[in-house]
């Protein structure tokens, strides 16, 4: 997932971020990232299916924790951004849709597990 995230960020910076506002580029990048993350998660659940819905949800929660930890590490430690600026990425009311991607990677393993085992 890290490779997908980095490639998505590079795509954003090298292409559409040059022709639209930062907020719109962030939103489009989040949509593109969600699609590729969903495809990756579907593949993982298909190849290595969780043993239960509970385990699928636990996998999503672990991915959520790792993703948030990585984002905070990148923002606070590597980019030396203040906490307020890092937290601003989670403000849905300001149009920052990053939290929707986090919700997606948390619930997608469970959703794909349920779809795979429905019937």
N, C-alpha and C positions, 0 to 999 in steps of 0.2 A: 504494500500500500504506500510505503514511503516513496518508492520509485514513481508510482502514479502521481502522487502529490507533487513531487519535484518536477516531473515532466509537465504537469498541468500548470504549475507556476511559471515555468519557462515559456510554455506556449502563450500564456497570458502576457508576460512581459515582452516577448518578441513579436507579438502580433496585435491583438485587439486592444491592448492597454494603450497603444500609441494613437488610437483613433476614437477612444471614448473616455468618459470620466473614470476616475479611479473606482468610484462606487459601482458603476455599471460593469466595469471590467471584473471587479470582485464578484458581483452577482453572476455574471456569465461564467466565470471560472468555477464558481461553486456548483453551478448546474452541470457543466462539463465534467468536473471532478466527481460529482455524485453519480453520473452515468457510468463512468469508468470504474469507480469504486464498486458500484452495484454489480457490474459485470464480473469483476474480480471476486467479490464476495459470493456471487452465485456459483462461480467456478470452484471456489474453495469448498463450499457446502456440498456441491455435487461430487467432487473428488473425495473429500474426507467428511462425510456427513456426521453431524453431531449425533449423539446417542439419544438425545431428548430435546424437547423444546426448552427446558431449563438450561441444558448445556449450551444450546445455541444462543440463548439470551446472555449467559455468562461470557461466552466468546465476544459478543457485541459489547458488553460492559468493559471487558479487558481492552478491546480495541479503542473504546472511548477513552479510557484512562490513559492508555499509551499515547493516543493522539493529542489529548489535552496537555499531558506532561511534555511532549515534544514541542508543542506550540509555545508553551510558557518558557521552556528552556531556550528555544530559538529567540523569542522576543525579549526576554529579560536578560539572559546571559550573553548570547552571541550578538544580538543587535543592540543591546544596552538601551532598550526602550523602557520607559516608565510603566509601572503596573497599570495605571489608568489607560494608557494607550493600548496595551495588550488586551485589557478587558473590553475596550471599545469594540473589538472585533466580534464580540458576543452580543452586541446591542441590536436586536432584531428591529426595534422601533426606529432605529436610524438607518434602516435598510441593509444592515449587515446580516446576510443570510447564512453565514458560516455555521451557526448553531443548528441549522436544518441539516447540513451535511453530517454533523456530529450525531444528530438524532437518527439519520439514515444508517450510518455505519453501526450504530448501536442496535437498531431493530432489524436490519436487513438479514443477518444470519438466522434469526428466529422466523422471519417472514418466509425466507427461501426454504428453510427446514419444513415449515408448515405446508407450503405449496408442494414440496417434493413428496410429502407423506400424506397428502390429502386424497385418499381414494385408493 
